[in-house]
Amino acid sequence: MLEQELETSRKNNVDLLNTIEEAVQLVAPEQVESDETVNDMQKKHQSLMAEHEQMKKQLVSLVSSDDKEIELRSEFNKKNLELDRLQLSFIDLEQKHIKLLSKNNENN
């Protein structure tokens, strides 16, 4: 799942770079040097960088939540195993108690 998100992010980045390159090619060279176009490009760059940062944060949170989920599963499995052992011990004790009671009944 993380690989898919990473691949999607990479594809989006490539698409955005292609869009920017196409936009730059459509603009005449004298317009590229104008302050307005440069400012627009800087704004677009900043928004792309913000989007990139947001995607990175989402990816990191996904990874960390998966780590927490793995820890919780591990702890659950340990507790479940401990419960099984306790139940077996209890059954064993019950059997011994029943045997002891039956021997006491035979002796009486």
BAGUDREN-225938 format. One record per residue: residue number from 1; x, y, z of N, C-alpha, C in turn. Coordinates in Angstrom, 2 decimals, padded with zeros to 5 digits. Layout:
<rs>
<r><i>NUM</i><n_east>X</n_east><n_north>Y</n_north><n_up>Z</n_up><ca_east>X</ca_east><ca_north>Y</ca_north><ca_up>Z</ca_up><c_east>X</c_east><c_north>Y</c_north><c_up>Z</c_up></r>
...
</rs>
This chain:
<rs>
<r><i>1</i><n_east>000.83</n_east><n_north>-001.18</n_north><n_up>000.00</n_up><ca_east>000.00</ca_east><ca_north>000.00</ca_north><ca_up>000.00</ca_up><c_east>000.88</c_east><c_north>001.25</c_north><c_up>000.00</c_up></r>
<r><i>2</i><n_east>001.93</n_east><n_north>001.26</n_north><n_up>000.81</n_up><ca_east>002.84</ca_east><ca_north>002.39</ca_north><ca_up>000.86</ca_up><c_east>003.56</c_east><c_north>002.55</c_north><c_up>-000.47</c_up></r>
<r><i>3</i><n_east>003.90</n_east><n_north>001.43</n_north><n_up>-001.08</n_up><ca_east>004.58</ca_east><ca_north>001.49</ca_north><ca_up>-002.37</ca_up><c_east>003.67</c_east><c_north>002.12</c_north><c_up>-003.41</c_up></r>
<r><i>4</i><n_east>002.39</n_east><n_north>001.79</n_north><n_up>-003.36</n_up><ca_east>001.44</ca_east><ca_north>002.37</ca_north><ca_up>-004.31</ca_up><c_east>001.34</c_east><c_north>003.88</c_north><c_up>-004.12</c_up></r>
<r><i>5</i><n_east>001.28</n_east><n_north>004.32</n_north><n_up>-002.86</n_up><ca_east>001.20</ca_east><ca_north>005.76</ca_north><ca_up>-002.60</ca_up><c_east>002.45</c_east><c_north>006.47</c_north><c_up>-003.06</c_up></r>
<r><i>6</i><n_east>003.60</n_east><n_north>005.84</n_north><n_up>-002.82</n_up><ca_east>004.86</ca_east><ca_north>006.44</ca_north><ca_up>-003.25</ca_up><c_east>004.89</c_east><c_north>006.52</c_north><c_up>-004.77</c_up></r>
<r><i>7</i><n_east>004.47</n_east><n_north>005.47</n_north><n_up>-005.43</n_up><ca_east>004.46</ca_east><ca_north>005.45</ca_north><ca_up>-006.89</ca_up><c_east>003.48</c_east><c_north>006.50</c_north><c_up>-007.42</c_up></r>
<r><i>8</i><n_east>002.33</n_east><n_north>006.62</n_north><n_up>-006.79</n_up><ca_east>001.35</ca_east><ca_north>007.63</ca_north><ca_up>-007.19</ca_up><c_east>001.93</c_east><c_north>009.04</c_north><c_up>-007.01</c_up></r>
<r><i>9</i><n_east>002.61</n_east><n_north>009.26</n_north><n_up>-005.90</n_up><ca_east>003.23</ca_east><ca_north>010.56</ca_north><ca_up>-005.65</ca_up><c_east>004.28</c_east><c_north>010.87</c_north><c_up>-006.71</c_up></r>
<r><i>10</i><n_east>005.08</n_east><n_north>009.89</n_north><n_up>-007.03</n_up><ca_east>006.11</ca_east><ca_north>010.09</ca_north><ca_up>-008.06</ca_up><c_east>005.47</c_east><c_north>010.42</c_north><c_up>-009.40</c_up></r>
<r><i>11</i><n_east>004.41</n_east><n_north>009.70</n_north><n_up>-009.73</n_up><ca_east>003.72</ca_east><ca_north>009.94</ca_north><ca_up>-011.00</ca_up><c_east>003.14</c_east><c_north>011.34</c_north><c_up>-011.02</c_up></r>
<r><i>12</i><n_east>002.53</n_east><n_north>011.75</n_north><n_up>-009.91</n_up><ca_east>001.97</ca_east><ca_north>013.11</ca_north><ca_up>-009.82</ca_up><c_east>003.06</c_east><c_north>014.16</c_north><c_up>-009.99</c_up></r>
<r><i>13</i><n_east>004.21</n_east><n_north>013.93</n_north><n_up>-009.37</n_up><ca_east>005.33</ca_east><ca_north>014.87</ca_north><ca_up>-009.51</ca_up><c_east>005.77</c_east><c_north>014.98</c_north><c_up>-010.95</c_up></r>
<r><i>14</i><n_east>005.90</n_east><n_north>013.84</n_north><n_up>-011.63</n_up><ca_east>006.31</ca_east><ca_north>013.85</ca_north><ca_up>-013.04</ca_up><c_east>005.27</c_east><c_north>014.59</c_north><c_up>-013.88</c_up></r>
<r><i>15</i><n_east>003.98</n_east><n_north>014.32</n_north><n_up>-013.62</n_up><ca_east>002.92</ca_east><ca_north>015.00</ca_north><ca_up>-014.36</ca_up><c_east>002.97</c_east><c_north>016.51</c_north><c_up>-014.14</c_up></r>
<r><i>16</i><n_east>003.19</n_east><n_north>016.91</n_north><n_up>-012.88</n_up><ca_east>003.26</ca_east><ca_north>018.34</ca_north><ca_up>-012.58</ca_up><c_east>004.48</c_east><c_north>018.99</c_north><c_up>-013.24</c_up></r>
<r><i>17</i><n_east>005.61</n_east><n_north>018.29</n_north><n_up>-013.25</n_up><ca_east>006.79</ca_east><ca_north>018.82</ca_north><ca_up>-013.94</ca_up><c_east>006.53</c_east><c_north>018.98</c_north><c_up>-015.43</c_up></r>
<r><i>18</i><n_east>005.87</n_east><n_north>018.00</n_north><n_up>-016.03</n_up><ca_east>005.54</ca_east><ca_north>018.09</ca_north><ca_up>-017.46</ca_up><c_east>004.60</c_east><c_north>019.26</c_north><c_up>-017.71</c_up></r>
<r><i>19</i><n_east>003.63</n_east><n_north>019.47</n_north><n_up>-016.83</n_up><ca_east>002.70</ca_east><ca_north>020.59</ca_north><ca_up>-016.97</ca_up><c_east>003.44</c_east><c_north>021.92</c_north><c_up>-016.91</c_up></r>
<r><i>20</i><n_east>004.37</n_east><n_north>022.02</n_north><n_up>-015.97</n_up><ca_east>005.16</ca_east><ca_north>023.25</ca_north><ca_up>-015.83</ca_up><c_east>006.01</c_east><c_north>023.47</c_north><c_up>-017.07</c_up></r>
<r><i>21</i><n_east>006.65</n_east><n_north>022.42</n_north><n_up>-017.55</n_up><ca_east>007.48</ca_east><ca_north>022.56</ca_north><ca_up>-018.75</ca_up><c_east>006.65</c_east><c_north>022.99</c_north><c_up>-019.95</c_up></r>
<r><i>22</i><n_east>005.46</n_east><n_north>022.41</n_north><n_up>-020.10</n_up><ca_east>004.58</ca_east><ca_north>022.80</ca_north><ca_up>-021.20</ca_up><c_east>004.17</c_east><c_north>024.26</c_north><c_up>-021.07</c_up></r>
<r><i>23</i><n_east>003.86</n_east><n_north>024.68</n_north><n_up>-019.85</n_up><ca_east>003.45</ca_east><ca_north>026.07</ca_north><ca_up>-019.63</ca_up><c_east>004.60</c_east><c_north>027.02</c_north><c_up>-019.95</c_up></r>
<r><i>24</i><n_east>005.81</n_east><n_north>026.64</n_north><n_up>-019.59</n_up><ca_east>006.97</ca_east><ca_north>027.49</ca_north><ca_up>-019.87</ca_up><c_east>007.20</c_east><c_north>027.58</c_north><c_up>-021.36</c_up></r>
<r><i>25</i><n_east>007.02</n_east><n_north>026.49</n_north><n_up>-022.09</n_up><ca_east>007.23</ca_east><ca_north>026.50</ca_north><ca_up>-023.53</ca_up><c_east>006.17</c_east><c_north>027.35</c_north><c_up>-024.24</c_up></r>
<r><i>26</i><n_east>004.96</n_east><n_north>027.41</n_north><n_up>-023.70</n_up><ca_east>003.89</ca_east><ca_north>028.20</ca_north><ca_up>-024.32</ca_up><c_east>004.10</c_east><c_north>029.70</c_north><c_up>-024.12</c_up></r>
<r><i>27</i><n_east>004.80</n_east><n_north>030.05</n_north><n_up>-023.05</n_up><ca_east>005.02</ca_east><ca_north>031.46</ca_north><ca_up>-022.74</ca_up><c_east>006.20</c_east><c_north>031.97</c_north><c_up>-023.57</c_up></r>
<r><i>28</i><n_east>006.06</n_east><n_north>033.12</n_north><n_up>-024.15</n_up><ca_east>007.17</ca_east><ca_north>033.69</ca_north><ca_up>-024.94</ca_up><c_east>008.34</c_east><c_north>034.02</c_north><c_up>-024.03</c_up></r>
<r><i>29</i><n_east>009.58</n_east><n_north>033.92</n_north><n_up>-024.54</n_up><ca_east>010.77</ca_east><ca_north>034.17</ca_north><ca_up>-023.70</ca_up><c_east>010.76</c_east><c_north>035.53</c_north><c_up>-023.02</c_up></r>
<r><i>30</i><n_east>010.27</n_east><n_north>036.57</n_north><n_up>-023.69</n_up><ca_east>010.27</ca_east><ca_north>037.88</ca_north><ca_up>-023.05</ca_up><c_east>009.27</c_east><c_north>037.94</c_north><c_up>-021.89</c_up></r>
<r><i>31</i><n_east>008.21</n_east><n_north>037.14</n_north><n_up>-021.96</n_up><ca_east>007.24</ca_east><ca_north>037.11</ca_north><ca_up>-020.87</ca_up><c_east>007.78</c_east><c_north>036.35</c_north><c_up>-019.66</c_up></r>
<r><i>32</i><n_east>008.62</n_east><n_north>035.35</n_north><n_up>-019.91</n_up><ca_east>009.17</ca_east><ca_north>034.56</ca_north><ca_up>-018.81</ca_up><c_east>009.97</c_east><c_north>035.45</c_north><c_up>-017.88</c_up></r>
<r><i>33</i><n_east>010.63</n_east><n_north>036.43</n_north><n_up>-018.45</n_up><ca_east>011.48</ca_east><ca_north>037.31</ca_north><ca_up>-017.65</ca_up><c_east>010.67</c_east><c_north>038.37</c_north><c_up>-016.90</c_up></r>
<r><i>34</i><n_east>009.42</n_east><n_north>038.52</n_north><n_up>-017.24</n_up><ca_east>008.63</ca_east><ca_north>039.54</ca_north><ca_up>-016.56</ca_up><c_east>008.42</c_east><c_north>039.15</c_north><c_up>-015.10</c_up></r>
<r><i>35</i><n_east>008.28</n_east><n_north>040.15</n_north><n_up>-014.26</n_up><ca_east>008.11</ca_east><ca_north>039.93</ca_north><ca_up>-012.82</ca_up><c_east>006.84</c_east><c_north>039.15</c_north><c_up>-012.51</c_up></r>
<r><i>36</i><n_east>005.75</n_east><n_north>039.43</n_north><n_up>-013.24</n_up><ca_east>004.49</ca_east><ca_north>038.76</ca_north><ca_up>-012.99</ca_up><c_east>004.61</c_east><c_north>037.26</c_north><c_up>-013.20</c_up></r>
<r><i>37</i><n_east>005.21</n_east><n_north>036.84</n_north><n_up>-014.29</n_up><ca_east>005.34</ca_east><ca_north>035.42</ca_north><ca_up>-014.61</ca_up><c_east>006.24</c_east><c_north>034.73</c_north><c_up>-013.59</c_up></r>
<r><i>38</i><n_east>007.32</n_east><n_north>035.40</n_north><n_up>-013.23</n_up><ca_east>008.23</ca_east><ca_north>034.82</ca_north><ca_up>-012.25</ca_up><c_east>007.51</c_east><c_north>034.65</c_north><c_up>-010.92</c_up></r>
<r><i>39</i><n_east>006.73</n_east><n_north>035.64</n_north><n_up>-010.52</n_up><ca_east>005.98</ca_east><ca_north>035.54</ca_north><ca_up>-009.27</ca_up><c_east>004.96</c_east><c_north>034.41</c_north><c_up>-009.32</c_up></r>
<r><i>40</i><n_east>004.27</n_east><n_north>034.28</n_north><n_up>-010.45</n_up><ca_east>003.31</ca_east><ca_north>033.19</ca_north><ca_up>-010.61</ca_up><c_east>004.00</c_east><c_north>031.84</c_north><c_up>-010.49</c_up></r>
<r><i>41</i><n_east>005.15</n_east><n_north>031.72</n_north><n_up>-011.14</n_up><ca_east>005.89</ca_east><ca_north>030.46</ca_north><ca_up>-011.07</ca_up><c_east>006.37</c_east><c_north>030.17</c_north><c_up>-009.65</c_up></r>
<r><i>42</i><n_east>006.78</n_east><n_north>031.21</n_north><n_up>-008.94</n_up><ca_east>007.22</ca_east><ca_north>031.02</ca_north><ca_up>-007.56</ca_up><c_east>006.05</c_east><c_north>030.56</c_north><c_up>-006.69</c_up></r>
<r><i>43</i><n_east>004.89</n_east><n_north>031.16</n_north><n_up>-006.91</n_up><ca_east>003.70</ca_east><ca_north>030.75</ca_north><ca_up>-006.15</ca_up><c_east>003.34</c_east><c_north>029.30</c_north><c_up>-006.45</c_up></r>
<r><i>44</i><n_east>003.38</n_east><n_north>028.94</n_north><n_up>-007.72</n_up><ca_east>003.07</ca_east><ca_north>027.56</ca_north><ca_up>-008.11</ca_up><c_east>004.08</c_east><c_north>026.60</c_north><c_up>-007.49</c_up></r>
<r><i>45</i><n_east>005.35</n_east><n_north>027.01</n_north><n_up>-007.51</n_up><ca_east>006.41</ca_east><ca_north>026.19</ca_north><ca_up>-006.91</ca_up><c_east>006.16</c_east><c_north>026.00</c_north><c_up>-005.42</c_up></r>
<r><i>46</i><n_east>005.80</n_east><n_north>027.09</n_north><n_up>-004.75</n_up><ca_east>005.53</ca_east><ca_north>026.99</ca_north><ca_up>-003.31</ca_up><c_east>004.33</c_east><c_north>026.08</c_north><c_up>-003.03</c_up></r>
<r><i>47</i><n_east>003.30</n_east><n_north>026.19</n_north><n_up>-003.85</n_up><ca_east>002.13</ca_east><ca_north>025.33</ca_north><ca_up>-003.62</ca_up><c_east>002.49</c_east><c_north>023.86</c_north><c_up>-003.88</c_up></r>
<r><i>48</i><n_east>003.31</n_east><n_north>023.62</n_north><n_up>-004.90</n_up><ca_east>003.75</ca_east><ca_north>022.25</ca_north><ca_up>-005.17</ca_up><c_east>004.60</c_east><c_north>021.71</c_north><c_up>-004.03</c_up></r>
<r><i>49</i><n_east>005.46</n_east><n_north>022.54</n_north><n_up>-003.51</n_up><ca_east>006.31</ca_east><ca_north>022.11</ca_north><ca_up>-002.38</ca_up><c_east>005.45</c_east><c_north>021.82</c_north><c_up>-001.15</c_up></r>
<r><i>50</i><n_east>004.43</n_east><n_north>022.65</n_north><n_up>-000.91</n_up><ca_east>003.53</ca_east><ca_north>022.42</ca_north><ca_up>000.23</ca_up><c_east>002.77</c_east><c_north>021.10</c_north><c_up>000.04</c_up></r>
<r><i>51</i><n_east>002.33</n_east><n_north>020.85</n_north><n_up>-001.18</n_up><ca_east>001.63</ca_east><ca_north>019.60</ca_north><ca_up>-001.47</ca_up><c_east>002.56</c_east><c_north>018.41</c_north><c_up>-001.27</c_up></r>
<r><i>52</i><n_east>003.79</n_east><n_north>018.57</n_north><n_up>-001.69</n_up><ca_east>004.80</ca_east><ca_north>017.51</ca_north><ca_up>-001.53</ca_up><c_east>005.04</c_east><c_north>017.23</c_north><c_up>-000.05</c_up></r>
<r><i>53</i><n_east>005.17</n_east><n_north>018.28</n_north><n_up>000.74</n_up><ca_east>005.37</ca_east><ca_north>018.12</ca_north><ca_up>002.19</ca_up><c_east>004.19</c_east><c_north>017.42</c_north><c_up>002.84</c_up></r>
<r><i>54</i><n_east>002.99</n_east><n_north>017.79</n_north><n_up>002.41</n_up><ca_east>001.79</ca_east><ca_north>017.17</ca_north><ca_up>002.96</ca_up><c_east>001.77</c_east><c_north>015.68</c_north><c_up>002.65</c_up></r>
<r><i>55</i><n_east>002.13</n_east><n_north>015.32</n_north><n_up>001.43</n_up><ca_east>002.16</ca_east><ca_north>013.91</ca_north><ca_up>001.05</ca_up><c_east>003.21</c_east><c_north>013.15</c_north><c_up>001.86</c_up></r>
<r><i>56</i><n_east>004.36</n_east><n_north>013.78</n_north><n_up>002.08</n_up><ca_east>005.40</ca_east><ca_north>013.15</ca_north><ca_up>002.90</ca_up><c_east>004.90</c_east><c_north>012.90</c_north><c_up>004.32</c_up></r>
<r><i>57</i><n_east>004.21</n_east><n_north>013.90</n_north><n_up>004.88</n_up><ca_east>003.69</ca_east><ca_north>013.75</ca_north><ca_up>006.24</ca_up><c_east>002.67</c_east><c_north>012.62</c_north><c_up>006.31</c_up></r>
<r><i>58</i><n_east>001.81</n_east><n_north>012.54</n_north><n_up>005.30</n_up><ca_east>000.81</ca_east><ca_north>011.46</ca_north><ca_up>005.28</ca_up><c_east>001.50</c_east><c_north>010.11</c_north><c_up>005.20</c_up></r>
<r><i>59</i><n_east>002.53</n_east><n_north>010.02</n_north><n_up>004.38</n_up><ca_east>003.26</ca_east><ca_north>008.77</ca_north><ca_up>004.24</ca_up><c_east>003.93</c_east><c_north>008.38</c_north><c_up>005.55</c_up></r>
<r><i>60</i><n_east>004.53</n_east><n_north>009.35</n_north><n_up>006.22</n_up><ca_east>005.18</ca_east><ca_north>009.08</ca_north><ca_up>007.51</ca_up><c_east>004.16</c_east><c_north>008.66</c_north><c_up>008.55</c_up></r>
<r><i>61</i><n_east>003.00</n_east><n_north>009.33</n_north><n_up>008.56</n_up><ca_east>001.98</ca_east><ca_north>008.95</ca_north><ca_up>009.55</ca_up><c_east>001.43</c_east><c_north>007.56</c_north><c_up>009.26</c_up></r>
<r><i>62</i><n_east>001.32</n_east><n_north>007.21</n_north><n_up>007.98</n_up><ca_east>000.88</ca_east><ca_north>005.86</ca_north><ca_up>007.62</ca_up><c_east>001.87</c_east><c_north>004.83</c_north><c_up>008.13</c_up></r>
<r><i>63</i><n_east>003.14</n_east><n_north>005.09</n_north><n_up>007.92</n_up><ca_east>004.18</ca_east><ca_north>004.15</ca_north><ca_up>008.36</ca_up><c_east>004.16</c_east><c_north>004.03</c_north><c_up>009.87</c_up></r>
<r><i>64</i><n_east>004.07</n_east><n_north>005.16</n_north><n_up>010.57</n_up><ca_east>004.08</ca_east><ca_north>005.10</ca_north><ca_up>012.03</ca_up><c_east>002.83</c_east><c_north>004.44</c_north><c_up>012.58</c_up></r>
<r><i>65</i><n_east>001.68</n_east><n_north>004.67</n_north><n_up>011.94</n_up><ca_east>000.46</ca_east><ca_north>004.01</ca_north><ca_up>012.42</ca_up><c_east>000.53</c_east><c_north>002.51</c_north><c_up>012.18</c_up></r>
<r><i>66</i><n_east>001.16</n_east><n_north>002.11</n_north><n_up>011.07</n_up><ca_east>001.35</ca_east><ca_north>000.68</ca_north><ca_up>010.81</ca_up><c_east>002.25</c_east><c_north>000.07</c_north><c_up>011.87</c_up></r>
<r><i>67</i><n_east>003.30</n_east><n_north>000.81</n_north><n_up>012.28</n_up><ca_east>004.19</ca_east><ca_north>000.32</ca_north><ca_up>013.33</ca_up><c_east>003.42</c_east><c_north>000.13</c_north><c_up>014.64</c_up></r>
<r><i>68</i><n_east>002.56</n_east><n_north>001.10</n_north><n_up>014.97</n_up><ca_east>001.77</ca_east><ca_north>001.00</ca_north><ca_up>016.19</ca_up><c_east>000.82</c_east><c_north>-000.19</c_north><c_up>016.10</c_up></r>
<r><i>69</i><n_east>000.22</n_east><n_north>-000.37</n_north><n_up>014.94</n_up><ca_east>-000.70</ca_east><ca_north>-001.49</ca_north><ca_up>014.75</ca_up><c_east>000.04</c_east><c_north>-002.82</c_north><c_up>014.92</c_up></r>
<r><i>70</i><n_east>001.24</n_east><n_north>-002.91</n_north><n_up>014.40</n_up><ca_east>002.04</ca_east><ca_north>-004.13</ca_north><ca_up>014.53</ca_up><c_east>002.38</c_east><c_north>-004.37</c_north><c_up>015.99</c_up></r>
<r><i>71</i><n_east>002.74</n_east><n_north>-003.30</n_north><n_up>016.71</n_up><ca_east>003.03</ca_east><ca_north>-003.44</ca_north><ca_up>018.14</ca_up><c_east>001.81</c_east><c_north>-003.93</c_north><c_up>018.90</c_up></r>
<r><i>72</i><n_east>000.66</n_east><n_north>-003.35</n_north><n_up>018.60</n_up><ca_east>-000.57</ca_east><ca_north>-003.76</ca_north><ca_up>019.28</ca_up><c_east>-000.93</c_east><c_north>-005.21</c_north><c_up>018.98</c_up></r>
<r><i>73</i><n_east>-000.75</n_east><n_north>-005.61</n_north><n_up>017.73</n_up><ca_east>-001.03</ca_east><ca_north>-007.01</ca_north><ca_up>017.38</ca_up><c_east>-000.09</c_east><c_north>-007.95</c_north><c_up>018.13</c_up></r>
<r><i>74</i><n_east>001.17</n_east><n_north>-007.57</n_north><n_up>018.20</n_up><ca_east>002.15</ca_east><ca_north>-008.39</ca_north><ca_up>018.90</ca_up><c_east>001.77</c_east><c_north>-008.52</c_north><c_up>020.38</c_up></r>
<r><i>75</i><n_east>001.42</n_east><n_north>-007.40</n_north><n_up>021.00</n_up><ca_east>001.03</ca_east><ca_north>-007.41</ca_north><ca_up>022.41</ca_up><c_east>-000.24</c_east><c_north>-008.26</c_north><c_up>022.60</c_up></r>
<r><i>76</i><n_east>-001.19</n_east><n_north>-008.13</n_north><n_up>021.69</n_up><ca_east>-002.42</ca_east><ca_north>-008.93</ca_north><ca_up>021.76</ca_up><c_east>-002.10</c_east><c_north>-010.42</c_north><c_up>021.66</c_up></r>
<r><i>77</i><n_east>-001.23</n_east><n_north>-010.77</n_north><n_up>020.73</n_up><ca_east>-000.86</ca_east><ca_north>-012.18</ca_north><ca_up>020.57</ca_up><c_east>-000.17</c_east><c_north>-012.72</c_north><c_up>021.81</c_up></r>
<r><i>78</i><n_east>000.70</n_east><n_north>-011.92</n_north><n_up>022.43</n_up><ca_east>001.37</ca_east><ca_north>-012.35</ca_north><ca_up>023.66</ca_up><c_east>000.35</c_east><c_north>-012.59</c_north><c_up>024.77</c_up></r>
<r><i>79</i><n_east>-000.58</n_east><n_north>-011.64</n_north><n_up>024.92</n_up><ca_east>-001.60</ca_east><ca_north>-011.78</ca_north><ca_up>025.97</ca_up><c_east>-002.51</c_east><c_north>-012.98</c_north><c_up>025.69</c_up></r>
<r><i>80</i><n_east>-002.82</n_east><n_north>-013.20</n_north><n_up>024.44</n_up><ca_east>-003.65</ca_east><ca_north>-014.32</ca_north><ca_up>024.07</ca_up><c_east>-002.95</c_east><c_north>-015.64</c_north><c_up>024.40</c_up></r>
<r><i>81</i><n_east>-001.66</n_east><n_north>-015.71</n_north><n_up>024.11</n_up><ca_east>-000.87</ca_east><ca_north>-016.90</ca_north><ca_up>024.43</ca_up><c_east>-000.81</c_east><c_north>-017.11</c_north><c_up>025.95</c_up></r>
<r><i>82</i><n_east>-000.64</n_east><n_north>-016.02</n_north><n_up>026.68</n_up><ca_east>-000.61</ca_east><ca_north>-016.11</ca_north><ca_up>028.14</ca_up><c_east>-001.95</c_east><c_north>-016.61</c_north><c_up>028.67</c_up></r>
<r><i>83</i><n_east>-003.05</n_east><n_north>-016.15</n_north><n_up>028.11</n_up><ca_east>-004.38</ca_east><ca_north>-016.59</ca_north><ca_up>028.50</ca_up><c_east>-004.54</c_east><c_north>-018.09</c_north><c_up>028.24</c_up></r>
<r><i>84</i><n_east>-004.10</n_east><n_north>-018.55</n_north><n_up>027.09</n_up><ca_east>-004.18</ca_east><ca_north>-019.98</ca_north><ca_up>026.77</ca_up><c_east>-003.41</c_east><c_north>-020.82</c_north><c_up>027.78</c_up></r>
<r><i>85</i><n_east>-002.23</n_east><n_north>-020.36</n_north><n_up>028.12</n_up><ca_east>-001.42</ca_east><ca_north>-021.09</ca_north><ca_up>029.11</ca_up><c_east>-002.10</c_east><c_north>-021.14</c_north><c_up>030.47</c_up></r>
<r><i>86</i><n_east>-002.69</n_east><n_north>-020.01</n_north><n_up>030.88</n_up><ca_east>-003.40</ca_east><ca_north>-019.97</ca_north><ca_up>032.16</ca_up><c_east>-004.62</c_east><c_north>-020.90</c_north><c_up>032.15</c_up></r>
<r><i>87</i><n_east>-005.32</n_east><n_north>-020.93</n_north><n_up>031.05</n_up><ca_east>-006.48</ca_east><ca_north>-021.82</ca_north><ca_up>030.95</ca_up><c_east>-006.04</c_east><c_north>-023.29</c_north><c_up>031.02</c_up></r>
<r><i>88</i><n_east>-004.95</n_east><n_north>-023.63</n_north><n_up>030.37</n_up><ca_east>-004.45</ca_east><ca_north>-025.01</ca_north><ca_up>030.45</ca_up><c_east>-004.03</c_east><c_north>-025.35</c_north><c_up>031.87</c_up></r>
<r><i>89</i><n_east>-003.38</n_east><n_north>-024.41</n_north><n_up>032.54</n_up><ca_east>-002.97</ca_east><ca_north>-024.64</ca_north><ca_up>033.93</ca_up><c_east>-004.19</c_east><c_north>-024.84</c_north><c_up>034.82</c_up></r>
<r><i>90</i><n_east>-005.21</n_east><n_north>-024.02</n_north><n_up>034.60</n_up><ca_east>-006.43</ca_east><ca_north>-024.13</ca_north><ca_up>035.39</ca_up><c_east>-007.10</c_east><c_north>-025.49</c_north><c_up>035.17</c_up></r>
<r><i>91</i><n_east>-007.16</n_east><n_north>-025.93</n_north><n_up>033.92</n_up><ca_east>-007.76</ca_east><ca_north>-027.24</ca_north><ca_up>033.61</ca_up><c_east>-006.96</c_east><c_north>-028.35</c_north><c_up>034.29</c_up></r>
<r><i>92</i><n_east>-005.64</n_east><n_north>-028.24</n_north><n_up>034.24</n_up><ca_east>-004.79</ca_east><ca_north>-029.24</ca_north><ca_up>034.88</ca_up><c_east>-005.04</c_east><c_north>-029.27</c_north><c_up>036.39</c_up></r>
<r><i>93</i><n_east>-005.15</n_east><n_north>-028.10</n_north><n_up>037.01</n_up><ca_east>-005.44</ca_east><ca_north>-028.04</ca_north><ca_up>038.44</ca_up><c_east>-006.82</c_east><c_north>-028.62</c_north><c_up>038.77</c_up></r>
<r><i>94</i><n_east>-007.79</n_east><n_north>-028.35</n_north><n_up>037.94</n_up><ca_east>-009.12</ca_east><ca_north>-028.91</ca_north><ca_up>038.15</ca_up><c_east>-009.08</c_east><c_north>-030.44</c_north><c_up>038.11</c_up></r>
<r><i>95</i><n_east>-008.37</n_east><n_north>-030.97</n_north><n_up>037.15</n_up><ca_east>-008.25</ca_east><ca_north>-032.43</ca_north><ca_up>037.03</ca_up><c_east>-007.58</c_east><c_north>-033.02</c_north><c_up>038.27</c_up></r>
<r><i>96</i><n_east>-006.54</n_east><n_north>-032.37</n_north><n_up>038.74</n_up><ca_east>-005.86</ca_east><ca_north>-032.87</ca_north><ca_up>039.95</ca_up><c_east>-006.79</c_east><c_north>-032.79</c_north><c_up>041.15</c_up></r>
<r><i>97</i><n_east>-007.55</n_east><n_north>-031.73</n_north><n_up>041.25</n_up><ca_east>-008.49</ca_east><ca_north>-031.56</ca_north><ca_up>042.35</ca_up><c_east>-009.57</c_east><c_north>-032.65</c_north><c_up>042.32</c_up></r>
<r><i>98</i><n_east>-010.08</n_east><n_north>-032.93</n_north><n_up>041.13</n_up><ca_east>-011.10</ca_east><ca_north>-033.97</ca_north><ca_up>040.99</ca_up><c_east>-010.53</c_east><c_north>-035.33</c_north><c_up>041.39</c_up></r>
<r><i>99</i><n_east>-009.31</n_east><n_north>-035.63</n_north><n_up>040.97</n_up><ca_east>-008.66</ca_east><ca_north>-036.89</ca_north><ca_up>041.35</ca_up><c_east>-008.50</c_east><c_north>-036.98</c_north><c_up>042.86</c_up></r>
<r><i>100</i><n_east>-008.08</n_east><n_north>-035.88</n_north><n_up>043.46</n_up><ca_east>-007.89</ca_east><ca_north>-035.85</ca_north><ca_up>044.91</ca_up><c_east>-009.24</c_east><c_north>-036.07</c_north><c_up>045.63</c_up></r>
<r><i>101</i><n_east>-010.28</n_east><n_north>-035.44</n_north><n_up>045.14</n_up><ca_east>-011.60</ca_east><ca_north>-035.63</ca_north><ca_up>045.74</ca_up><c_east>-012.09</c_east><c_north>-037.07</c_north><c_up>045.59</c_up></r>
<r><i>102</i><n_east>-011.87</n_east><n_north>-037.63</n_north><n_up>044.43</n_up><ca_east>-012.31</ca_east><ca_north>-039.02</ca_north><ca_up>044.21</ca_up><c_east>-011.54</c_east><c_north>-039.98</c_north><c_up>045.11</c_up></r>
<r><i>103</i><n_east>-010.25</n_east><n_north>-039.73</n_north><n_up>045.33</n_up><ca_east>-009.47</ca_east><ca_north>-040.59</ca_north><ca_up>046.24</ca_up><c_east>-009.97</c_east><c_north>-040.44</c_north><c_up>047.67</c_up></r>
<r><i>104</i><n_east>-010.30</n_east><n_north>-039.22</n_north><n_up>048.07</n_up><ca_east>-010.82</ca_east><ca_north>-038.99</ca_north><ca_up>049.43</ca_up><c_east>-012.17</c_east><c_north>-039.67</c_north><c_up>049.61</c_up></r>
<r><i>105</i><n_east>-013.00</n_east><n_north>-039.69</n_north><n_up>048.58</n_up><ca_east>-014.30</ca_east><ca_north>-040.37</ca_north><ca_up>048.64</ca_up><c_east>-014.12</c_east><c_north>-041.89</c_north><c_up>048.74</c_up></r>
<r><i>106</i><n_east>-013.15</n_east><n_north>-042.42</n_north><n_up>048.06</n_up><ca_east>-012.88</ca_east><ca_north>-043.85</ca_north><ca_up>048.12</ca_up><c_east>-012.39</c_east><c_north>-044.25</c_north><c_up>049.50</c_up></r>
<r><i>107</i><n_east>-011.59</n_east><n_north>-043.41</n_north><n_up>050.13</n_up><ca_east>-011.05</ca_east><ca_north>-043.69</ca_north><ca_up>051.45</ca_up><c_east>-012.14</c_east><c_north>-043.56</c_north><c_up>052.53</c_up></r>
<r><i>108</i><n_east>-013.13</n_east><n_north>-042.81</n_north><n_up>052.32</n_up><ca_east>-014.20</ca_east><ca_north>-042.62</ca_north><ca_up>053.32</ca_up><c_east>-015.19</c_east><c_north>-043.69</c_north><c_up>053.19</c_up></r>
</rs>
